[in-house]
Amino acid sequence: MISTRGRYAIRVMIDLAEQAHGEYIPLRDISERQEISKKYLEIIVRCLVTGGLIIGVSGKRGGYRLARKPEEYTIGEIVELMEGSLSTVACLANKNYVCPRRDKCKTLPMWQEYDNLVRNFFYGKKLSDLLSDPSALPSAGPSSPSCS
């Protein structure tokens, strides 16, 4: 199940994309438009900034904006930043994990198939796919590297 952190992070990203005009958007404005507590959004945007998905600036004209263009984000990267791995089972979530039953596990192919469906779905959707009019959006500015 995707938590409110993941769902609200996507809403914040959509809001920033739709309001993008080169300036930084105050968190108060996002909170009002999205009807989400400003306190809760502070936690979410902190994670989005740390993850390199948005840029935050303090001060009088401060706020937040996308680090890249909307079409350069996948929903999968937003969800995984906020939620952690999209993998269904622990043996697939950790690439270094060696399950002693891996060679004889009858359920592993099913979990792999399911994980691929979920991953392909979320990584196949761009932030721009969720916008009301993606062609009317300006550039989000220069690209920023992601945090690891």
N, CA, C and O atoms as a DFTB+ gen file, in Angstrom:
592 C
 N C O
     1  1       0.842      -1.180       0.000
     2  2       0.000       0.000       0.000
     3  2       0.892       1.250       0.000
     4  3       1.847       1.341       0.770
     5  1       0.573       2.182      -0.852
     6  2       1.299       3.447      -0.911
     7  2       0.733       4.353       0.186
     8  3      -0.475       4.577       0.252
     9  1       1.610       4.867       1.039
    10  2       1.190       5.703       2.166
    11  2       0.845       7.122       1.704
    12  3       1.019       7.474       0.537
    13  1       0.355       7.922       2.648
    14  2       0.068       9.324       2.329
    15  2       1.347      10.061       1.947
    16  3       1.308      10.980       1.128
    17  1       2.478       9.670       2.528
    18  2       3.750      10.325       2.154
    19  2       4.003      10.192       0.656
    20  3       4.346      11.173      -0.004
    21  1       3.839       9.004       0.125
    22  2       4.050       8.784      -1.298
    23  2       3.021       9.491      -2.156
    24  3       3.358      10.124      -3.157
    25  1       1.759       9.380      -1.756
    26  2       0.681      10.017      -2.533
    27  2       0.796      11.542      -2.488
    28  3       0.632      12.206      -3.512
    29  1       1.074      12.091      -1.320
    30  2       1.185      13.542      -1.201
    31  2       2.424      14.061      -1.927
    32  3       2.397      15.163      -2.475
    33  1       3.497      13.294      -1.939
    34  2       4.701      13.710      -2.665
    35  2       4.392      13.866      -4.156
    36  3       4.852      14.811      -4.796
    37  1       3.618      12.940      -4.695
    38  2       3.223      13.050      -6.109
    39  2       2.371      14.297      -6.309
    40  3       2.553      15.015      -7.292
    41  1       1.449      14.563      -5.398
    42  2       0.611      15.769      -5.505
    43  2       1.452      17.039      -5.434
    44  3       1.188      17.991      -6.169
    45  1       2.459      17.071      -4.561
    46  2       3.353      18.232      -4.472
    47  2       4.088      18.424      -5.794
    48  3       4.192      19.541      -6.301
    49  1       4.593      17.329      -6.344
    50  2       5.329      17.411      -7.609
    51  2       4.426      17.907      -8.738
    52  3       4.852      18.720      -9.559
    53  1       3.194      17.429      -8.786
    54  2       2.236      17.899      -9.800
    55  2       1.970      19.383      -9.603
    56  3       1.972      20.153     -10.562
    57  1       1.741      19.780      -8.358
    58  2       1.466      21.185      -8.048
    59  2       2.627      22.065      -8.505
    60  3       2.408      23.098      -9.137
    61  1       3.848      21.667      -8.191
    62  2       5.013      22.456      -8.597
    63  2       5.127      22.527     -10.120
    64  3       5.481      23.569     -10.672
    65  1       4.829      21.426     -10.788
    66  2       4.896      21.416     -12.254
    67  2       3.841      22.341     -12.854
    68  3       4.118      23.058     -13.815
    69  1       2.648      22.328     -12.298
    70  2       1.565      23.163     -12.839
    71  2       1.744      24.641     -12.519
    72  3       1.221      25.496     -13.234
    73  1       2.471      24.951     -11.462
    74  2       2.684      26.353     -11.075
    75  2       4.016      26.893     -11.587
    76  3       4.348      28.055     -11.356
    77  1       4.773      26.056     -12.277
    78  2       6.138      26.418     -12.688
    79  2       6.137      27.600     -13.654
    80  3       5.583      27.536     -14.751
    81  1       6.761      28.655     -13.217
    82  2       6.978      29.830     -14.070
    83  2       8.366      30.385     -13.777
    84  3       8.635      31.567     -13.990
    85  1       9.238      29.516     -13.287
    86  2      10.600      29.927     -12.974
    87  2      10.805      30.369     -11.547
    88  3      11.934      30.357     -11.057
    89  1       9.730      30.764     -10.855
    90  2       9.903      31.228      -9.482
    91  2       9.648      30.084      -8.499
    92  3       9.100      29.040      -8.853
    93  1      10.056      30.314      -7.281
    94  2       9.860      29.324      -6.220
    95  2       8.460      29.480      -5.635
    96  3       7.970      30.594      -5.449
    97  1       7.832      28.355      -5.353
    98  2       6.452      28.338      -4.857
    99  2       6.471      28.140      -3.340
   100  3       7.021      27.150      -2.856
   101  1       5.881      29.065      -2.591
   102  2       5.841      28.914      -1.132
   103  2       5.053      27.667      -0.714
   104  3       4.047      27.314      -1.330
   105  1       5.529      27.022       0.331
   106  2       4.889      25.809       0.831
   107  2       3.450      26.097       1.277
   108  3       2.566      25.253       1.139
   109  1       3.237      27.276       1.803
   110  2       1.890      27.680       2.238
   111  2       0.902      27.604       1.073
   112  3      -0.232      27.158       1.248
   113  1       1.328      28.038      -0.112
   114  2       0.461      28.012      -1.296
   115  2       0.145      26.572      -1.715
   116  3      -0.994      26.244      -2.049
   117  1       1.165      25.731      -1.689
   118  2       0.960      24.315      -2.036
   119  2       0.003      23.686      -1.041
   120  3      -0.918      22.965      -1.425
   121  1       0.220      23.958       0.230
   122  2      -0.623      23.419       1.296
   123  2      -2.091      23.802       1.095
   124  3      -2.984      22.969       1.250
   125  1      -2.327      25.046       0.757
   126  2      -3.707      25.513       0.544
   127  2      -4.334      24.862      -0.684
   128  3      -5.471      24.394      -0.625
   129  1      -3.609      24.830      -1.783
   130  2      -4.157      24.236      -3.008
   131  2      -4.423      22.744      -2.849
   132  3      -5.439      22.235      -3.324
   133  1      -3.516      22.049      -2.184
   134  2      -3.618      20.594      -2.060
   135  2      -4.411      20.156      -0.831
   136  3      -4.700      18.971      -0.660
   137  1      -4.757      21.113       0.017
   138  2      -5.504      20.826       1.252
   139  2      -4.798      19.767       2.098
   140  3      -5.396      18.795       2.560
   141  1      -3.489      20.004       2.279
   142  2      -2.642      19.140       3.097
   143  2      -1.965      20.034       4.139
   144  3      -1.532      21.144       3.828
   145  1      -1.881      19.548       5.358
   146  2      -1.250      20.285       6.442
   147  2       0.156      20.753       6.057
   148  3       0.952      19.978       5.527
   149  1       0.450      22.022       6.326
   150  2       1.770      22.573       6.018
   151  2       2.847      21.835       6.805
   152  3       3.935      21.592       6.283
   153  1       2.559      21.478       8.046
   154  2       3.518      20.733       8.882
   155  2       3.881      19.398       8.235
   156  3       5.052      19.021       8.195
   157  1       2.878      18.687       7.730
   158  2       3.130      17.394       7.094
   159  2       3.902      17.591       5.791
   160  3       4.791      16.804       5.467
   161  1       3.563      18.639       5.049
   162  2       4.271      18.916       3.802
   163  2       5.737      19.263       4.043
   164  3       6.584      18.981       3.195
   165  1       6.048      19.868       5.185
   166  2       7.440      20.182       5.502
   167  2       8.285      18.907       5.537
   168  3       9.425      18.902       5.072
   169  1       7.733      17.846       6.080
   170  2       8.433      16.551       6.136
   171  2       8.616      15.997       4.728
   172  3       9.688      15.503       4.378
   173  1       7.569      16.083       3.933
   174  2       7.603      15.540       2.573
   175  2       8.584      16.300       1.691
   176  3       9.395      15.685       0.998
   177  1       8.521      17.638       1.706
   178  2       9.423      18.411       0.836
   179  2      10.877      18.276       1.274
   180  3      11.778      18.336       0.439
   181  1      11.118      18.096       2.568
   182  2      12.486      17.886       3.042
   183  2      13.066      16.629       2.376
   184  3      14.213      16.625       1.929
   185  1      12.269      15.582       2.320
   186  2      12.706      14.338       1.681
   187  2      12.895      14.538       0.173
   188  3      13.858      14.028      -0.398
   189  1      11.995      15.268      -0.469
   190  2      12.101      15.529      -1.907
   191  2      13.343      16.366      -2.232
   192  3      13.983      16.155      -3.262
   193  1      13.678      17.314      -1.354
   194  2      14.888      18.123      -1.546
   195  2      16.125      17.253      -1.352
   196  3      17.035      17.270      -2.180
   197  1      16.158      16.500      -0.269
   198  2      17.294      15.614       0.012
   199  2      17.495      14.610      -1.119
   200  3      18.630      14.283      -1.465
   201  1      16.405      14.124      -1.691
   202  2      16.476      13.175      -2.794
   203  2      16.793      13.812      -4.133
   204  3      16.937      13.106      -5.131
   205  1      16.906      15.132      -4.173
   206  2      17.283      15.823      -5.407
   207  2      16.156      16.010      -6.408
   208  3      16.409      16.374      -7.556
   209  1      14.902      15.766      -5.990
   210  2      13.790      15.905      -6.931
   211  2      13.283      17.341      -7.030
   212  3      12.778      17.758      -8.073
   213  1      13.422      18.097      -5.937
   214  2      13.024      19.505      -5.963
   215  2      14.137      20.343      -5.346
   216  3      15.044      19.828      -4.692
   217  1      14.040      21.649      -5.576
   218  2      15.002      22.600      -5.028
   219  2      14.239      23.511      -4.075
   220  3      13.159      24.001      -4.405
   221  1      14.797      23.735      -2.908
   222  2      14.191      24.620      -1.931
   223  2      15.096      25.795      -1.633
   224  3      16.316      25.654      -1.551
   225  1      14.475      26.977      -1.468
   226  2      15.211      28.195      -1.146
   227  2      14.482      28.895      -0.004
   228  3      13.260      29.041      -0.029
   229  1      15.247      29.322       0.993
   230  2      14.676      30.049       2.132
   231  2      14.639      31.538       1.830
   232  3      15.305      32.015       0.912
   233  1      13.854      32.262       2.612
   234  2      13.833      33.714       2.491
   235  2      12.539      34.252       1.927
   236  3      11.577      33.520       1.692
   237  1      12.549      35.568       1.716
   238  2      11.353      36.289       1.291
   239  2      10.750      35.745      -0.001
   240  3       9.532      35.595      -0.088
   241  1      11.552      35.454      -0.981
   242  2      11.060      34.909      -2.253
   243  2      11.340      33.410      -2.354
   244  3      11.453      32.849      -3.444
   245  1      11.447      32.789      -1.196
   246  2      11.776      31.372      -1.137
   247  2      10.592      30.475      -1.433
   248  3       9.465      30.931      -1.628
   249  1      10.879      29.213      -1.458
   250  2       9.867      28.212      -1.737
   251  2      10.510      27.022      -2.405
   252  3      11.671      26.699      -2.151
   253  1       9.741      26.370      -3.267
   254  2      10.206      25.143      -3.905
   255  2       9.901      25.178      -5.393
   256  3       8.962      25.833      -5.844
   257  1      10.728      24.450      -6.142
   258  2      10.477      24.256      -7.565
   259  2      11.098      22.928      -7.979
   260  3      11.944      22.373      -7.278
   261  1      10.666      22.436      -9.118
   262  2      11.209      21.182      -9.634
   263  2      12.676      21.364     -10.005
   264  3      13.089      22.444     -10.426
   265  1      13.450      20.312      -9.847
   266  2      14.861      20.339     -10.227
   267  2      15.032      20.042     -11.720
   268  3      16.047      20.393     -12.322
   269  1      14.019      19.387     -12.306
   270  2      14.072      19.018     -13.728
   271  2      12.720      19.315     -14.370
   272  3      11.787      19.764     -13.704
   273  1      12.631      19.065     -15.642
   274  2      11.370      19.212     -16.362
   275  2      10.423      18.081     -15.960
   276  3      10.890      16.987     -15.645
   277  1       9.118      18.308     -15.963
   278  2       8.146      17.279     -15.553
   279  2       8.278      15.966     -16.326
   280  3       8.068      14.892     -15.761
   281  1       8.618      16.042     -17.595
   282  2       8.726      14.823     -18.392
   283  2       9.987      14.010     -18.070
   284  3      10.151      12.899     -18.572
   285  1      10.870      14.557     -17.239
   286  2      12.093      13.855     -16.863
   287  2      11.954      13.068     -15.552
   288  3      12.890      12.391     -15.127
   289  1      10.787      13.161     -14.921
   290  2      10.534      12.426     -13.675
   291  2       9.645      11.225     -13.960
   292  3       8.712      11.308     -14.757
   293  1       9.939      10.114     -13.307
   294  2       9.001       8.993     -13.336
   295  2       8.291       8.947     -11.985
   296  3       8.840       9.347     -10.959
   297  1       7.070       8.453     -12.013
   298  2       6.330       8.295     -10.765
   299  2       7.048       7.276      -9.882
   300  3       7.031       7.391      -8.656
   301  1       7.673       6.287     -10.499
   302  2       8.415       5.280      -9.743
   303  2       9.511       5.871      -8.882
   304  3       9.674       5.466      -7.731
   305  1      10.273       6.830      -9.417
   306  2      11.353       7.410      -8.616
   307  2      10.798       8.218      -7.439
   308  3      11.406       8.249      -6.369
   309  1       9.659       8.863      -7.631
   310  2       9.047       9.627      -6.544
   311  2       8.554       8.668      -5.459
   312  3       8.822       8.868      -4.275
   313  1       7.837       7.638      -5.870
   314  2       7.284       6.673      -4.917
   315  2       8.405       5.957      -4.163
   316  3       8.335       5.815      -2.942
   317  1       9.436       5.505      -4.878
   318  2      10.521       4.788      -4.189
   319  2      11.304       5.695      -3.244
   320  3      11.772       5.239      -2.200
   321  1      11.453       6.961      -3.591
   322  2      12.118       7.889      -2.675
   323  2      11.332       7.995      -1.370
   324  3      11.915       7.995      -0.285
   325  1      10.025       8.083      -1.479
   326  2       9.183       8.295      -0.298
   327  2       8.860       7.004       0.452
   328  3       8.728       7.016       1.676
   329  1       8.733       5.900      -0.268
   330  2       8.258       4.652       0.326
   331  2       9.348       3.609       0.520
   332  3       9.194       2.695       1.330
   333  1      10.439       3.736      -0.211
   334  2      11.435       2.671      -0.227
   335  2      11.147       1.755      -1.405
   336  3      10.395       2.114      -2.311
   337  1      11.731       0.602      -1.388
   338  2      11.615      -0.338      -2.503
   339  2      10.166      -0.679      -2.826
   340  3       9.328      -0.808      -1.934
   341  1       9.891      -0.821      -4.113
   342  2       8.568      -1.257      -4.562
   343  2       8.444      -2.774      -4.551
   344  3       7.376      -3.312      -4.844
   345  1       9.521      -3.463      -4.217
   346  2       9.514      -4.926      -4.231
   347  2       8.517      -5.491      -3.228
   348  3       8.323      -4.954      -2.138
   349  1       7.901      -6.578      -3.627
   350  2       6.874      -7.235      -2.834
   351  2       7.438      -8.060      -1.699
   352  3       6.871      -8.094      -0.607
   353  1       8.548      -8.721      -1.950
   354  2       9.135      -9.617      -0.957
   355  2      10.587      -9.228      -0.693
   356  3      11.258      -8.671      -1.563
   357  1      11.060      -9.523       0.501
   358  2      12.392      -9.112       0.933
   359  2      13.503      -9.647       0.036
   360  3      14.498      -8.961      -0.198
   361  1      13.340     -10.866      -0.464
   362  2      14.423     -11.445      -1.273
   363  2      14.612     -10.710      -2.597
   364  3      15.668     -10.835      -3.217
   365  1      13.628      -9.958      -3.037
   366  2      13.779      -9.177      -4.270
   367  2      14.126      -7.716      -3.982
   368  3      14.671      -7.024      -4.842
   369  1      13.810      -7.252      -2.780
   370  2      14.065      -5.857      -2.417
   371  2      15.560      -5.594      -2.259
   372  3      16.046      -4.524      -2.626
   373  1      16.283      -6.559      -1.718
   374  2      17.706      -6.406      -1.487
   375  2      18.464      -7.242      -2.520
   376  3      18.458      -8.472      -2.460
   377  1      19.105      -6.576      -3.450
   378  2      19.822      -7.267      -4.535
   379  2      20.963      -8.143      -4.003
   380  3      21.346      -9.116      -4.652
   381  1      21.501      -7.809      -2.840
   382  2      22.618      -8.564      -2.265
   383  2      22.166      -9.756      -1.418
   384  3      22.984     -10.581      -1.012
   385  1      20.880      -9.839      -1.160
   386  2      20.367     -10.932      -0.340
   387  2      20.405     -12.242      -1.126
   388  3      19.930     -12.304      -2.260
   389  1      20.959     -13.264      -0.533
   390  2      21.009     -14.575      -1.162
   391  2      20.124     -15.513      -0.355
   392  3      20.478     -15.929       0.748
   393  1      18.988     -15.832      -0.913
   394  2      18.048     -16.716      -0.240
   395  2      18.520     -18.165      -0.400
   396  3      18.809     -18.605      -1.513
   397  1      18.597     -18.897       0.699
   398  2      19.033     -20.290       0.593
   399  2      18.034     -21.165      -0.178
   400  3      18.387     -22.260      -0.617
   401  1      16.821     -20.704      -0.342
   402  2      15.794     -21.462      -1.067
   403  2      15.624     -20.991      -2.508
   404  3      14.770     -21.506      -3.229
   405  1      16.408     -20.042      -2.925
   406  2      16.230     -19.419      -4.249
   407  2      16.120     -20.441      -5.386
   408  3      15.257     -20.299      -6.252
   409  1      16.971     -21.456      -5.398
   410  2      16.977     -22.438      -6.486
   411  2      15.761     -23.365      -6.482
   412  3      15.420     -23.940      -7.515
   413  1      15.111     -23.512      -5.340
   414  2      13.967     -24.432      -5.267
   415  2      12.657     -23.718      -4.907
   416  3      11.639     -24.371      -4.677
   417  1      12.681     -22.393      -4.858
   418  2      11.481     -21.633      -4.489
   419  2      10.469     -21.639      -5.634
   420  3      10.745     -21.146      -6.727
   421  1       9.320     -22.193      -5.368
   422  2       8.261     -22.293      -6.388
   423  2       7.530     -20.958      -6.570
   424  3       6.893     -20.742      -7.602
   425  1       7.614     -20.056      -5.574
   426  2       6.873     -18.790      -5.665
   427  2       7.712     -17.645      -6.241
   428  3       7.157     -16.625      -6.652
   429  1       9.024     -17.798      -6.276
   430  2       9.888     -16.705      -6.740
   431  2       9.528     -16.184      -8.131
   432  3       9.481     -14.968      -8.315
   433  1       9.270     -17.048      -9.118
   434  2       8.897     -16.512     -10.438
   435  2       7.631     -15.640     -10.395
   436  3       7.530     -14.648     -11.117
   437  1       6.685     -16.015      -9.553
   438  2       5.459     -15.226      -9.428
   439  2       5.774     -13.844      -8.851
   440  3       5.279     -12.834      -9.352
   441  1       6.610     -13.798      -7.783
   442  2       6.961     -12.515      -7.172
   443  2       7.756     -11.655      -8.145
   444  3       7.566     -10.440      -8.194
   445  1       8.641     -12.270      -8.918
   446  2       9.416     -11.520      -9.905
   447  2       8.504     -10.918     -10.969
   448  3       8.674      -9.763     -11.360
   449  1       7.546     -11.698     -11.430
   450  2       6.609     -11.205     -12.435
   451  2       5.780     -10.048     -11.884
   452  3       5.594      -9.026     -12.546
   453  1       5.290     -10.227     -10.667
   454  2       4.491      -9.165     -10.037
   455  2       5.325      -7.894      -9.849
   456  3       4.871      -6.795     -10.169
   457  1       6.540      -8.051      -9.331
   458  2       7.414      -6.895      -9.145
   459  2       7.690      -6.180     -10.463
   460  3       7.720      -4.951     -10.510
   461  1       7.890      -6.943     -11.529
   462  2       8.122      -6.333     -12.839
   463  2       6.903      -5.552     -13.315
   464  3       7.049      -4.476     -13.894
   465  1       5.708      -6.076     -13.079
   466  2       4.480      -5.357     -13.453
   467  2       4.392      -4.025     -12.724
   468  3       4.135      -2.989     -13.336
   469  1       4.608      -4.060     -11.415
   470  2       4.518      -2.843     -10.593
   471  2       5.595      -1.852     -11.023
   472  3       5.310      -0.676     -11.247
   473  1       6.819      -2.324     -11.136
   474  2       7.936      -1.457     -11.503
   475  2       7.718      -0.831     -12.886
   476  3       7.896       0.374     -13.059
   477  1       7.336      -1.646     -13.859
   478  2       7.098      -1.129     -15.212
   479  2       5.955      -0.120     -15.228
   480  3       6.004       0.862     -15.968
   481  1       4.927      -0.356     -14.416
   482  2       3.809       0.580     -14.351
   483  2       4.271       1.936     -13.823
   484  3       4.066       2.957     -14.480
   485  1       4.893       1.956     -12.640
   486  2       5.279       3.222     -12.023
   487  2       6.427       3.914     -12.747
   488  3       6.448       5.142     -12.834
   489  1       7.375       3.153     -13.264
   490  2       8.486       3.766     -13.989
   491  2       8.111       4.091     -15.434
   492  3       8.853       4.793     -16.121
   493  1       6.987       3.595     -15.892
   494  2       6.486       3.916     -17.230
   495  2       5.632       5.172     -17.257
   496  3       5.296       5.671     -18.331
   497  1       5.278       5.682     -16.092
   498  2       4.485       6.912     -15.984
   499  2       5.401       8.076     -15.665
   500  3       6.213       8.008     -14.743
   501  1       5.265       9.131     -16.424
   502  2       6.021      10.359     -16.188
   503  2       5.158      11.335     -15.394
   504  3       3.930      11.276     -15.453
   505  1       5.798      12.220     -14.661
   506  2       5.068      13.264     -13.943
   507  2       4.210      14.059     -14.923
   508  3       3.075      14.422     -14.613
   509  1       4.751      14.322     -16.090
   510  2       4.028      15.097     -17.106
   511  2       2.748      14.389     -17.561
   512  3       1.814      15.049     -18.016
   513  1       2.688      13.057     -17.445
   514  2       1.475      12.316     -17.821
   515  2       0.300      12.651     -16.921
   516  3      -0.855      12.479     -17.313
   517  1       0.587      13.130     -15.713
   518  2      -0.467      13.401     -14.739
   519  2      -0.917      14.860     -14.725
   520  3      -1.810      15.230     -13.963
   521  1      -0.308      15.676     -15.555
   522  2      -0.636      17.101     -15.578
   523  2      -1.841      17.360     -16.467
   524  3      -2.103      16.622     -17.416
   525  1      -2.570      18.426     -16.139
   526  2      -3.765      18.755     -16.910
   527  2      -3.420      19.166     -18.340
   528  3      -4.122      18.776     -19.273
   529  1      -2.351      19.950     -18.533
   530  2      -1.941      20.358     -19.876
   531  2      -0.421      20.422     -19.928
   532  3       0.156      21.501     -19.791
   533  1       0.239      19.274     -20.126
   534  2       1.695      19.241     -20.086
   535  2       2.374      20.104     -21.146
   536  3       3.513      20.527     -20.947
   537  1       1.711      20.373     -22.259
   538  2       2.342      21.161     -23.316
   539  2       2.430      22.645     -22.960
   540  3       3.193      23.384     -23.583
   541  1       1.668      23.084     -21.979
   542  2       1.659      24.503     -21.614
   543  2       2.679      24.838     -20.531
   544  3       2.731      25.979     -20.071
   545  1       3.486      23.876     -20.118
   546  2       4.409      24.106     -19.017
   547  2       5.748      24.638     -19.492
   548  3       6.271      24.210     -20.521
   549  1       6.306      25.592     -18.720
   550  2       7.651      26.073     -19.033
   551  2       8.683      25.084     -18.509
   552  3       8.344      24.153     -17.779
   553  1       9.929      25.287     -18.879
   554  2      11.023      24.446     -18.392
   555  2      11.193      24.657     -16.903
   556  3      10.973      25.757     -16.397
   557  1      11.591      23.590     -16.189
   558  2      11.803      23.679     -14.752
   559  2      13.190      24.187     -14.416
   560  3      13.510      24.353     -13.239
   561  1      14.005      24.432     -15.393
   562  2      15.339      24.937     -15.133
   563  2      16.374      23.853     -15.300
   564  3      16.074      22.764     -15.789
   565  1      17.610      24.154     -14.886
   566  2      18.693      23.191     -15.081
   567  2      18.482      21.942     -14.234
   568  3      17.867      21.991     -13.169
   569  1      18.993      20.846     -14.717
   570  2      18.876      19.572     -14.036
   571  2      19.812      19.499     -12.836
   572  3      20.922      20.031     -12.868
   573  1      19.352      18.832     -11.773
   574  2      20.167      18.619     -10.576
   575  2      20.426      17.139     -10.413
   576  3      19.561      16.327     -10.741
   577  1      21.594      16.763      -9.915
   578  2      21.835      15.346      -9.693
   579  2      20.997      14.831      -8.531
   580  3      20.698      15.583      -7.603
   581  1      20.616      13.560      -8.571
   582  2      19.847      12.934      -7.507
   583  2      20.773      12.550      -6.368
   584  3      21.957      12.285      -6.575
   585  1      20.221      12.523      -5.164
   586  2      20.952      12.006      -4.007
   587  2      20.865      10.506      -4.012
   588  3      19.863       9.952      -4.464
   589  1      21.870       9.837      -3.532
   590  2      21.829       8.384      -3.471
   591  2      21.571       7.930      -2.070
   592  3      21.501       6.728      -1.813
